[in-house]
Amino acid sequence: MSGEPESQDLASECAPAVFLSRLVVTYFRSYERAALALDGRPVVLTGPNGAGKTNLLEAISLLSPGRGLRGAPFTELGFRASGEAEARHGWAVAATLTRDGDETVIGTGQEPSVGDTPRSRMVRIDGETQSSAGVLGDYLRVLWLTPAQDRLFMDGATGRRRFLDRLVMGFDPSHGTRANAFEKALRERNRLLSEDVRDAMWYAAIEEQMAEYGVAMAAARVETIARLKGAIEATAESAFPKAVLALEGELESAVANGTAATDAEDSYRALLEEMRPRDRGAGRTLDGPHRSDLLVRHAPKDMEAKACSTGEQKALLLGLMLANTRLLAHTTGTSPLLLLDEVAAHLDSDRRAALFDELCDMGIQAWMTGTDASLFSSLGARAQGFVVRENRAEMAPL
């Protein structure tokens, strides 16, 4: 399940400033235990469907704030033996993070539940328990693309908002805390609406919180998209088309147009008060950053992303993610990890080669999965390969 890294000379072309040099998962998903020894090169995990490749990517994604690339409740992440209806163990993910020759051990996990009361998630840095998962953002940024996101431009706005907010969290890890606080207040207001509560003071207290957190969320989104648009414009032409980005949302529009935060809060709070009767009839809140959308166009074709072919959408999404990765590394001075699940299967040979070249040129530790090892053969010694079978990862040169 583990292997020692090959000669570091082979990795010199791609060696990033920040990478995982060891990954250990314990009682996580389909793994009782797995340990991978790594160097700074991109990592390729190949093997049949259901072997456990994506579970390893999910484990890595949990080394950042939030609920990981699947968004699953932490209580569902524990190991289940064959035939078991539920997990009986806690789970843990630990990694040695290497940065400029210095090592930091970061980890997260959950102890077994006691009765019907689940344990909270734990985070440790060099063995010291931390107060929240937000501290992980101070050590590591993790970005990802999964097959579920291939329909990002076709499905509803919910998926695009989540994608956008993950981008924002890369630059501002506290954005997740604000978003969670807004969602908590939103759920409470929706409960009052659905139960036909008429207590104006109760609504006012909740709407005060929604205005504060909602405007802060909108401002962070606007700032991130402005940065990303600049990074896309500065990007040289490549095999991946450039995207034209825009935000659709009342709060985002107000912030982008220069409205002061206090004025935007006052306006949103007044709107919520005015629309209580309408929202009571609907049983939910119909205005706010939870209704905003990320609009994307294919720049070379001047076409909405949703009108593009499946292949064009995939290339557009990859181009957007690559631009964001470069921007994040430049802005924070820290190379993020990039998780690309089943990334190569739907790319032609030219775009696959272009993707591999860009990943190595950026000097990041990208993790890629696929069922067909031959799709990654052009990486050769530039990447580190593992074959995953029956939840065991064995080193295998590409």
Secondary structure as UniProt FT lines:
FT   HELIX           8..11
FT   TURN            12..14
FT   STRAND          18..28
FT   TURN            29..30
FT   STRAND          31..37
FT   STRAND          43..46
FT   TURN            49..50
FT   HELIX           53..61
FT   TURN            62..63
FT   TURN            68..71
FT   HELIX           74..76
FT   TURN            82..83
FT   STRAND          91..99
FT   TURN            100..101
FT   STRAND          102..110
FT   TURN            115..116
FT   STRAND          121..125
FT   TURN            126..127
FT   STRAND          128..129
FT   HELIX           133..138
FT   STRAND          142..145
FT   HELIX           147..151
FT   TURN            152..154
FT   HELIX           157..171
FT   HELIX           174..194
FT   TURN            195..196
FT   HELIX           200..234
FT   STRAND          243..248
FT   HELIX           250..256
FT   TURN            257..258
FT   HELIX           261..274
FT   HELIX           276..282
FT   HELIX           289..291
FT   STRAND          293..298
FT   TURN            299..302
FT   STRAND          303..304
FT   HELIX           305..307
FT   HELIX           310..332
FT   STRAND          337..340
FT   TURN            341..342
FT   TURN            345..346
FT   HELIX           349..362
FT   STRAND          366..370
FT   HELIX           373..382
FT   STRAND          384..389
FT   TURN            390..391
FT   STRAND          392..395
//
